[in-house]
Amino acid sequence: MRLRPLLNPLAVVVSVVALAAALLIPTAASGATPITVAQAIGQQSGASATVRGYVVGQPTATNTVVRSNFPSDYALALADSPSQTSTSQMLYVQITSAFRAQWGLRTNPGLLGARIDVTGPLGAYFSHPGLTSPTAFANAGTSPTTTTTTNVTTTTTPGGGYDDTYYRSAIGKTGASLKTALNGIIRTNTKLSYDQVWEALKVTDQDPNNSANVITLYEGRSQSKTGNGGDPNDWNREHVWAKSHGDFGTATGPGTDIHHLRPNDVSVNAERGNKDFDMGGSPVGEAPGNYTDADSWEPRNAVKGDVARMLFYMAVRYEGGDGYPNLEMNNNVNNGTAPYHGRLSVLLQWNAQDPPDAFEKRRNQVIYDNYQRNRNPFVDHPEWATSIWG
């Protein structure tokens, strides 16, 4: 009987070491060979890829990328050259919550000029060639930061998870076509009476740290739900789109649409009145961080984006075709009883400066699930405001 020779012990050791080394070698963000930004721009098919490029700024609109004073940690732009200034040669990359602390430009402005690898589906962002819902980031040629922890992958779905259902007829559209599509989606909604608004706001604006209270809009004050009414220091129903702008009052429809109605201090509500929104003025004593003058109101920083997105919603929802006024955005103040609200250029800045937070997203979901059965598209897709009005 012929015996097989024993395995060479040295060969076994070498094989084990080689296998371990192979497992430890850092790879590109997806383990695949990175493609260039130019290739990614030409491959906007939704397929996942790893893109290698230089960080050249933060997109704030379809054709605008800033290189300083970054307003948020929500996006970055990549190019094949660190000196690229043409947005047509850039890829807009969404930065989801798992990556913002390490890869957001407001927190990490020193990333400007860095060469990095990003992995994710190639698809439009800010109505521009992009990469959304990334799964990994890495400095070029190093081990990636991923959303995988203990074999569980966390991703953020664009559009709050409604792009394939609720928003499917709007996806891919821009400008006036997008506005028309969104109106068709959100105009079919359950309508509340003005009395029902009281109870709805106690749920939509509930203090996440105290279920007996609501958070008031301009003051940011946690106040008892039962403290609503018309007396000093009560909270009442603030029409963010001033009801005189279109003269729709409190009748069912725009006057009771809780997407733009918020709890607010009675006297602060009266001081705001029907003013348009703009920068500057004198401090509001009862609402620190807010400013006002004869014809405009500037809300505190934490809700600047909220205000903008509520007005954008109203201008899309109410187009005059269902018996309600045709509400529109403009770049003016002193709009009076005309069905307009401004100042649009400032509101677009606020939309970029103050992206939707957990409170605003929860509010949108509660309105959809429990009350009106429609959504504010600009909470789900802030970039759509720039596509329509930018």
ROROVO-773794 format. One line per 8 residues: number of its first residue (from 0); their letters; for each residue x, y, z of C-alpha. Coordinates in steps of 0.02 Angstrom, whole numbers, plus 50000, padded with zeros to 5 digits. Example, Ala and Ser with C-alpha at 12.3 -4.5 7.8 and 13.67 -1.06 7.14 Angstrom:
residues 2
0> AS> 50615:49775:50390 ~ 50684:49947:50357 .
***
This chain:
residues 390
0> MRLRPLLN> 50000:50000:50000 ~ 50073:50166:49947 ~ 50052:50310:50071 ~ 50022:50489:50015 ~ 50159:50607:50072 ~ 50118:50719:50221 ~ 50083:50903:50188 ~ 50234:51013:50204 .
8> PLAVVVSV> 50210:51109:50370 ~ 50294:51264:50299 ~ 50176:51265:50150 ~ 50026:51257:50269 ~ 50089:51406:50369 ~ 50121:51507:50210 ~ 49947:51469:50145 ~ 49863:51521:50308 .
16> VALAAALL> 49963:51683:50317 ~ 49920:51723:50135 ~ 49736:51694:50167 ~ 49737:51805:50321 ~ 49828:51941:50228 ~ 49702:51934:50087 ~ 49561:51958:50211 ~ 49646:52109:50291 .
24> IPTAASGA> 49698:52205:50136 ~ 49597:52367:50126 ~ 49493:52382:49970 ~ 49400:52519:49880 ~ 49234:52566:49956 ~ 49137:52427:49870 ~ 49279:52305:49837 ~ 49260:52346:49652 .
32> TPITVAQA> 49377:52444:49541 ~ 49329:52628:49559 ~ 49262:52720:49408 ~ 49294:52902:49368 ~ 49172:53044:49396 ~ 49152:53063:49207 ~ 49105:52879:49194 ~ 48982:52895:49339 .
40> IGQQSGAS> 48897:53045:49256 ~ 48871:52938:49101 ~ 48804:52788:49197 ~ 48652:52859:49289 ~ 48558:52694:49284 ~ 48528:52661:49468 ~ 48662:52526:49471 ~ 48785:52529:49616 .
48> ATVRGYVV> 48965:52579:49585 ~ 49118:52645:49675 ~ 49167:52818:49613 ~ 49337:52897:49643 ~ 49353:53086:49635 ~ 49407:53245:49720 ~ 49292:53337:49841 ~ 49263:53506:49756 .
56> GQPTATNT> 49121:53579:49862 ~ 48942:53560:49919 ~ 48794:53565:49798 ~ 48655:53682:49854 ~ 48558:53685:49690 ~ 48558:53600:49521 ~ 48690:53717:49452 ~ 48768:53785:49613 .
64> VVRSNFPS> 48912:53715:49715 ~ 48986:53813:49860 ~ 49168:53796:49914 ~ 49158:53880:50085 ~ 49032:53919:50223 ~ 48954:53748:50196 ~ 48771:53754:50253 ~ 48752:53571:50304 .
72> DYALALAD> 48827:53396:50306 ~ 48701:53327:50180 ~ 48795:53325:50015 ~ 48962:53344:49927 ~ 49019:53363:49746 ~ 49154:53255:49665 ~ 49256:53293:49510 ~ 49402:53211:49419 .
80> SPSQTSTS> 49509:53366:49452 ~ 49525:53460:49617 ~ 49518:53625:49521 ~ 49357:53585:49426 ~ 49230:53729:49431 ~ 49103:53671:49301 ~ 48954:53587:49384 ~ 48923:53488:49224 .
88> QMLYVQIT> 49084:53394:49263 ~ 49034:53356:49444 ~ 48943:53213:49528 ~ 48826:53262:49670 ~ 48839:53139:49816 ~ 48705:53124:49950 ~ 48775:53102:50125 ~ 48653:53002:50231 .
96> SAFRAQWG> 48646:53016:50420 ~ 48766:52872:50455 ~ 48908:52963:50367 ~ 48880:53147:50407 ~ 48991:53158:50561 ~ 49143:53098:50463 ~ 49107:53153:50284 ~ 48994:53306:50297 .
104> LRTNPGLL> 49077:53467:50241 ~ 49004:53581:50373 ~ 49081:53471:50507 ~ 49237:53426:50406 ~ 49279:53574:50291 ~ 49457:53508:50276 ~ 49391:53373:50159 ~ 49388:53500:50019 .
112> GARIDVTG> 49517:53441:49892 ~ 49529:53265:49964 ~ 49522:53117:49846 ~ 49394:52990:49903 ~ 49297:52835:49851 ~ 49108:52828:49872 ~ 48996:52678:49840 ~ 48810:52683:49803 .
120> PLGAYFSH> 48675:52686:49669 ~ 48707:52807:49526 ~ 48555:52918:49508 ~ 48499:53099:49504 ~ 48522:53208:49658 ~ 48468:53392:49659 ~ 48406:53352:49481 ~ 48588:53327:49432 .
128> PGLTSPTA> 48694:53172:49396 ~ 48727:53098:49566 ~ 48751:52956:49687 ~ 48617:52930:49819 ~ 48597:52821:49975 ~ 48784:52781:49986 ~ 48840:52622:50071 ~ 49024:52664:50097 .
136> FANAGTSP> 49148:52807:50099 ~ 49339:52798:50103 ~ 49492:52902:50070 ~ 49554:52841:49901 ~ 49639:52672:49918 ~ 49602:52648:50104 ~ 49482:52544:50205 ~ 49303:52608:50190 .
144> TTTTTTNV> 49182:52678:50316 ~ 49021:52580:50286 ~ 48850:52570:50363 ~ 48876:52387:50407 ~ 48884:52343:50592 ~ 48878:52164:50656 ~ 48823:52106:50485 ~ 48676:52227:50476 .
152> TTTTTPGG> 48676:52358:50338 ~ 48589:52523:50372 ~ 48535:52630:50226 ~ 48431:52787:50206 ~ 48300:52775:50071 ~ 48272:52936:49972 ~ 48099:53012:49981 ~ 48063:52935:50151 .
160> GYDDTYYR> 48039:52767:50065 ~ 47898:52831:49953 ~ 47988:52859:49788 ~ 47928:52694:49713 ~ 47749:52719:49770 ~ 47683:52889:49822 ~ 47804:52993:49717 ~ 47824:52874:49570 .
168> SAIGKTGA> 47741:52993:49445 ~ 47858:53136:49495 ~ 48025:53045:49494 ~ 48137:53104:49353 ~ 48042:53266:49320 ~ 48107:53442:49346 ~ 48044:53621:49344 ~ 47862:53654:49297 .
176> SLKTALNG> 47833:53470:49254 ~ 47888:53420:49429 ~ 47774:53550:49508 ~ 47625:53488:49407 ~ 47661:53307:49451 ~ 47676:53346:49636 ~ 47514:53443:49635 ~ 47427:53292:49561 .
184> IIRTNTKL> 47497:53184:49701 ~ 47464:53292:49854 ~ 47300:53379:49808 ~ 47196:53226:49851 ~ 47194:53241:50039 ~ 47076:53226:50186 ~ 47021:53398:50246 ~ 47000:53452:50427 .
192> SYDQVWEA> 46887:53580:50506 ~ 46968:53725:50597 ~ 46913:53651:50765 ~ 46992:53484:50720 ~ 47157:53574:50693 ~ 47172:53604:50882 ~ 47177:53417:50919 ~ 47285:53374:50769 .
200> LKVTDQDP> 47422:53497:50819 ~ 47431:53418:50991 ~ 47490:53259:50902 ~ 47589:53326:50755 ~ 47690:53447:50861 ~ 47707:53344:51019 ~ 47866:53373:51119 ~ 47970:53215:51093 .
208> NNSANVIT> 48031:53229:51273 ~ 47862:53265:51354 ~ 47705:53189:51280 ~ 47595:53312:51378 ~ 47669:53461:51286 ~ 47687:53535:51112 ~ 47835:53632:51041 ~ 47791:53807:50984 .
216> LYEGRSQS> 47860:53859:50815 ~ 47947:54026:50834 ~ 47988:54014:51020 ~ 48040:53830:51025 ~ 47951:53822:51192 ~ 47882:53662:51267 ~ 47706:53705:51325 ~ 47560:53607:51393 .
224> KTGNGGDP> 47442:53540:51260 ~ 47298:53606:51363 ~ 47369:53783:51361 ~ 47289:53824:51194 ~ 47170:53969:51168 ~ 47171:54157:51145 ~ 47237:54224:51310 ~ 47413:54295:51335 .
232> NDWNREHV> 47544:54156:51341 ~ 47421:54029:51271 ~ 47468:53945:51108 ~ 47359:53960:50954 ~ 47360:53910:50771 ~ 47492:54001:50669 ~ 47462:54008:50481 ~ 47639:54002:50413 .
240> WAKSHGDF> 47567:54048:50243 ~ 47475:54201:50308 ~ 47290:54174:50277 ~ 47269:54350:50209 ~ 47391:54307:50067 ~ 47252:54244:49956 ~ 47114:54292:50077 ~ 47067:54110:50115 .
248> GTATGPGT> 47035:54137:50302 ~ 47002:53984:50410 ~ 46880:53895:50296 ~ 46912:53711:50262 ~ 47053:53696:50135 ~ 47211:53802:50140 ~ 47148:53884:50301 ~ 47147:53716:50391 .
256> DIHHLRPN> 47291:53627:50305 ~ 47401:53568:50449 ~ 47554:53554:50339 ~ 47573:53743:50368 ~ 47482:53765:50534 ~ 47590:53761:50691 ~ 47568:53795:50878 ~ 47633:53967:50923 .
264> DVSVNAER> 47625:54094:51065 ~ 47472:54206:51047 ~ 47563:54371:51058 ~ 47709:54317:50949 ~ 47583:54256:50820 ~ 47502:54428:50824 ~ 47671:54514:50807 ~ 47713:54411:50654 .
272> GNKDFDMG> 47541:54450:50581 ~ 47540:54425:50392 ~ 47719:54477:50360 ~ 47821:54394:50224 ~ 47984:54309:50269 ~ 48154:54393:50247 ~ 48317:54424:50338 ~ 48344:54557:50470 .
280> GSPVGEAP> 48250:54675:50583 ~ 48246:54697:50771 ~ 48248:54554:50896 ~ 48079:54486:50950 ~ 48077:54497:51140 ~ 47963:54347:51173 ~ 48046:54239:51041 ~ 48237:54249:51050 .
288> GNYTDADS> 48321:54214:50884 ~ 48178:54289:50783 ~ 48187:54461:50702 ~ 48056:54574:50626 ~ 48031:54742:50542 ~ 47884:54831:50462 ~ 47860:54706:50321 ~ 47953:54545:50359 .
296> WEPRNAVK> 47990:54409:50486 ~ 48148:54306:50510 ~ 48120:54146:50612 ~ 48250:54067:50725 ~ 48384:53963:50638 ~ 48315:53794:50694 ~ 48153:53817:50596 ~ 48207:53922:50447 .
304> GDVARMLF> 48202:53770:50333 ~ 48037:53711:50409 ~ 47957:53879:50365 ~ 48024:53874:50188 ~ 47963:53697:50155 ~ 47788:53734:50224 ~ 47773:53880:50103 ~ 47838:53775:49958 .
312> YMAVRYEG> 47707:53644:49999 ~ 47566:53773:49996 ~ 47624:53844:49829 ~ 47618:53670:49751 ~ 47462:53603:49836 ~ 47351:53754:49796 ~ 47353:53789:49610 ~ 47178:53863:49591 .
320> GDGYPNLE> 47101:53713:49504 ~ 46993:53648:49647 ~ 46902:53803:49705 ~ 47046:53868:49812 ~ 47162:54014:49773 ~ 47313:53990:49662 ~ 47453:54019:49787 ~ 47625:54063:49718 .
328> MNNNVNNG> 47799:54106:49781 ~ 47881:54271:49734 ~ 48033:54371:49782 ~ 47938:54515:49864 ~ 47882:54570:50036 ~ 47724:54673:50068 ~ 47619:54550:49968 ~ 47465:54598:50067 .
336> TAPYHGRL> 47307:54508:50010 ~ 47382:54448:49846 ~ 47398:54257:49839 ~ 47589:54268:49848 ~ 47721:54239:49980 ~ 47904:54287:49986 ~ 48047:54314:49989 ~ 48083:54164:49878 .
344> SVLLQWNA> 48271:54187:49861 ~ 48291:54191:50051 ~ 48175:54042:50076 ~ 48279:53939:49955 ~ 48433:53982:50058 ~ 48345:53930:50218 ~ 48292:53766:50139 ~ 48475:53724:50106 .
352> QDPPDAFE> 48538:53796:50270 ~ 48418:53700:50383 ~ 48380:53526:50313 ~ 48235:53423:50382 ~ 48268:53356:50557 ~ 48187:53211:50650 ~ 48047:53321:50719 ~ 47998:53385:50547 .
360> KRRNQVIY> 48007:53212:50468 ~ 47900:53138:50607 ~ 47773:53278:50585 ~ 47760:53242:50399 ~ 47733:53058:50433 ~ 47600:53087:50567 ~ 47502:53202:50450 ~ 47511:53071:50314 .
368> DNYQRNRN> 47467:52923:50425 ~ 47335:52998:50540 ~ 47258:53154:50465 ~ 47270:53218:50286 ~ 47343:53066:50197 ~ 47460:53177:50098 ~ 47643:53223:50120 ~ 47749:53379:50108 .
376> PFVDHPEW> 47863:53330:49962 ~ 47995:53456:50013 ~ 48023:53370:50180 ~ 48055:53207:50086 ~ 48151:53292:49943 ~ 48217:53465:49992 ~ 48311:53475:49827 ~ 48146:53482:49731 .
384> ATSIWG> 48122:53663:49787 ~ 48276:53716:49689 ~ 48222:53613:49540 ~ 48056:53706:49535 ~ 48106:53883:49586 ~ 48296:53889:49585 .
***
